[in-house]
Amino acid sequence: MKKILIIEDDQFIRENVSEVLELSGFTVHTAVNGKEGLDLAIEILPDLIICDIMMPVMDGYEVRSKLIENKKTKIIPFLFLTAKAELKEMRHGMSLGADDYITKPFEIKDLLKSVQLRFEKIEEIRETFGIEPAESPEDEKILIRNKYKTEYIHPSEIIYIKASGEFSEVLRADDATFLINKDLKYWEVT
């Protein structure tokens, strides 16, 4: 069952969206402010995050910025759900990598459609690239690309990494070598 995290300070909206999503078959977690939502996202690694922008403690933009700094949370689909409907605000949200921007008031069917589209897109990507979803953190794989080949490998397959500047040389257990555009900071987080 897919997990969705709702980060929303308005109790009425938070509870209504949560109920609708639960009735649609999702497991829903909620947070009342940005800091709580960020902590919960890192803990539970949801399949999708729906986040308000204007909240106490930490606003939605800060939440999104912090999530994209973390390797495990940066690719989680992210929807802004907010009353800030100005084009400038929408562009800023999208520039942070948000997948959609839904303005309040909104129709529940529009929210559900946006959620559905995110999950369909993920499935299309998995099918296109032959990616199996990780069953556990041990199953997570790293994308390795060079100019000839792109593939996912498990970290346990890597026996040697030499990072120099913006590039790394990766030696896999089968003696395949890849020169990739990843610096030392990438491997420290990984």
C-alpha positions as CSV (number, residue, x, y, z in Angstrom):
1,M,0.0,0.0,0.0
2,K,1.4,3.4,-1.0
3,K,2.3,5.8,1.8
4,I,1.4,9.5,1.5
5,L,2.6,12.2,3.9
6,I,0.4,15.3,4.3
7,I,2.2,18.3,5.7
8,E,-0.6,20.9,6.5
9,D,-1.1,23.2,9.4
10,D,-4.9,23.7,8.7
11,Q,-6.6,20.9,10.7
12,F,-9.7,20.9,8.6
13,I,-7.8,20.5,5.3
14,R,-5.4,18.0,6.8
15,E,-8.1,15.7,8.1
16,N,-10.3,15.9,5.0
17,V,-7.5,15.2,2.6
18,S,-6.3,12.4,4.8
19,E,-9.7,10.8,5.0
20,V,-10.2,11.0,1.2
21,L,-6.8,9.5,0.5
22,E,-7.4,6.7,3.1
23,L,-10.7,5.9,1.5
24,S,-8.9,5.7,-1.8
25,G,-6.6,3.0,-0.4
26,F,-3.5,4.9,0.7
27,T,-1.7,4.8,4.0
28,V,-1.7,8.4,5.2
29,H,0.7,10.1,7.7
30,T,0.2,13.7,8.7
31,A,2.3,16.5,10.1
32,V,1.1,19.9,11.4
33,N,4.2,21.9,10.5
34,G,7.1,21.8,8.2
35,K,9.7,20.7,10.7
36,E,7.5,17.8,11.9
37,G,6.8,16.9,8.3
38,L,10.5,16.9,7.3
39,D,11.4,14.7,10.3
40,L,8.5,12.3,9.4
41,A,9.5,12.2,5.7
42,I,13.0,11.1,6.6
43,E,11.7,8.5,9.1
44,I,9.0,6.9,7.0
45,L,10.2,7.6,3.4
46,P,6.7,8.1,1.9
47,D,5.8,7.4,-1.7
48,L,4.4,10.9,-2.1
49,I,4.4,14.2,-0.1
50,I,1.6,16.8,-0.2
51,C,2.7,20.0,1.5
52,D,1.3,23.4,2.2
53,I,3.6,26.4,1.8
54,M,2.6,28.8,4.5
55,M,3.2,27.0,7.8
56,P,4.7,27.6,11.2
57,V,8.2,26.5,12.2
58,M,9.3,25.8,8.6
59,D,7.5,26.7,5.4
60,G,6.9,24.4,2.5
61,Y,9.7,25.8,0.4
62,E,12.2,25.1,3.2
63,V,10.8,21.6,3.6
64,R,11.3,20.9,-0.2
65,S,14.8,22.4,-0.1
66,K,15.8,20.2,2.8
67,L,14.3,17.1,1.2
68,I,16.3,17.5,-2.0
69,E,19.5,17.8,0.0
70,N,18.9,14.2,1.3
71,K,19.7,11.3,-1.1
72,K,16.8,9.2,0.3
73,T,14.1,11.9,0.1
74,K,15.1,14.0,-2.9
75,I,13.2,11.8,-5.5
76,I,10.0,11.5,-3.5
77,P,7.2,13.0,-5.6
78,F,6.1,16.3,-4.1
79,L,2.9,18.3,-4.5
80,F,2.4,21.8,-3.2
81,L,-1.1,22.4,-1.9
82,T,-1.5,26.1,-1.1
83,A,-3.4,29.3,-1.2
84,K,-0.5,31.1,-2.9
85,A,-1.7,31.2,-6.4
86,E,0.5,33.9,-7.9
87,L,2.6,32.8,-10.9
88,K,5.8,33.9,-9.2
89,E,5.0,31.6,-6.3
90,M,4.1,28.7,-8.5
91,R,7.3,29.1,-10.5
92,H,9.4,29.2,-7.3
93,G,7.7,25.9,-6.1
94,M,8.3,24.2,-9.5
95,S,11.9,25.4,-9.5
96,L,12.4,23.4,-6.3
97,G,11.4,20.3,-8.2
98,A,7.8,20.1,-7.1
99,D,5.8,17.7,-9.3
100,D,2.6,19.7,-9.1
101,Y,1.1,22.9,-7.6
102,I,-2.5,22.7,-6.5
103,T,-4.1,25.9,-5.3
104,K,-6.7,26.2,-2.5
105,P,-9.6,26.0,-2.7
106,F,-9.4,22.8,-4.8
107,E,-11.6,20.0,-6.0
108,I,-10.9,16.6,-4.3
109,K,-11.1,15.0,-7.7
110,D,-8.3,17.2,-9.0
111,L,-6.1,16.3,-6.0
112,L,-6.8,12.6,-6.5
113,K,-6.0,12.9,-10.2
114,S,-2.7,14.6,-9.5
115,V,-1.8,11.8,-7.0
116,Q,-2.8,9.2,-9.5
117,L,-0.7,10.8,-12.3
118,R,2.4,10.8,-10.1
119,F,2.1,7.1,-9.3
120,E,1.4,6.3,-13.0
121,K,4.5,8.3,-14.0
122,I,6.6,6.3,-11.5
123,E,5.3,3.1,-12.9
124,E,6.1,4.2,-16.5
125,I,9.6,5.0,-15.5
126,R,10.1,1.7,-13.8
127,E,8.7,-0.2,-16.8
128,T,10.7,1.8,-19.3
129,F,14.0,1.2,-17.5
130,G,13.3,-2.2,-16.0
131,I,13.6,-0.9,-12.4
132,E,12.2,-3.1,-9.7
133,P,11.0,-1.2,-6.6
134,A,13.2,-1.7,-3.5
135,E,11.6,-4.0,-0.9
136,S,13.9,-2.7,1.8
137,P,16.8,-0.3,2.1
138,E,19.2,-3.2,1.4
139,D,17.6,-3.5,-2.0
140,E,18.4,0.1,-3.0
141,K,20.6,0.5,-6.1
142,I,22.8,3.3,-7.4
143,L,22.4,4.6,-10.9
144,I,25.7,4.2,-12.7
145,R,26.1,5.9,-16.1
146,N,28.9,6.4,-18.6
147,K,28.7,7.3,-22.2
148,Y,28.1,3.7,-23.3
149,K,25.8,2.3,-20.7
150,T,23.3,3.1,-17.9
151,E,22.5,0.6,-15.2
152,Y,21.6,0.2,-11.6
153,I,23.9,-1.6,-9.3
154,H,23.8,-2.5,-5.6
155,P,26.4,-0.7,-3.4
156,S,27.7,-4.2,-2.4
157,E,28.8,-4.7,-6.0
158,I,31.3,-1.8,-5.8
159,I,34.8,-2.7,-4.7
160,Y,36.6,0.5,-5.4
161,I,35.8,4.2,-5.7
162,K,38.4,6.8,-6.6
163,A,36.9,10.4,-6.6
164,S,38.8,13.2,-8.2
165,G,37.2,16.6,-8.6
166,E,33.7,16.2,-10.1
167,F,34.3,12.7,-11.3
168,S,34.6,9.2,-9.8
169,E,36.0,6.0,-11.1
170,V,34.0,3.1,-9.9
171,L,35.2,-0.5,-10.1
172,R,32.5,-3.2,-9.9
173,A,33.1,-6.7,-8.6
174,D,33.0,-8.1,-12.2
175,D,36.0,-5.8,-13.0
176,A,33.7,-3.4,-15.0
177,T,35.0,0.2,-14.6
178,F,32.8,3.3,-14.9
179,L,33.9,6.9,-15.0
180,I,30.9,8.9,-13.7
181,N,30.1,12.5,-12.9
182,K,29.8,12.1,-9.1
183,D,32.1,13.9,-6.7
184,L,33.3,12.8,-3.2
185,K,30.4,14.4,-1.5
186,Y,28.0,12.2,-3.4
187,W,29.7,9.0,-2.1
188,E,29.9,10.4,1.5
189,V,26.1,10.7,1.5
190,T,25.6,7.3,-0.2
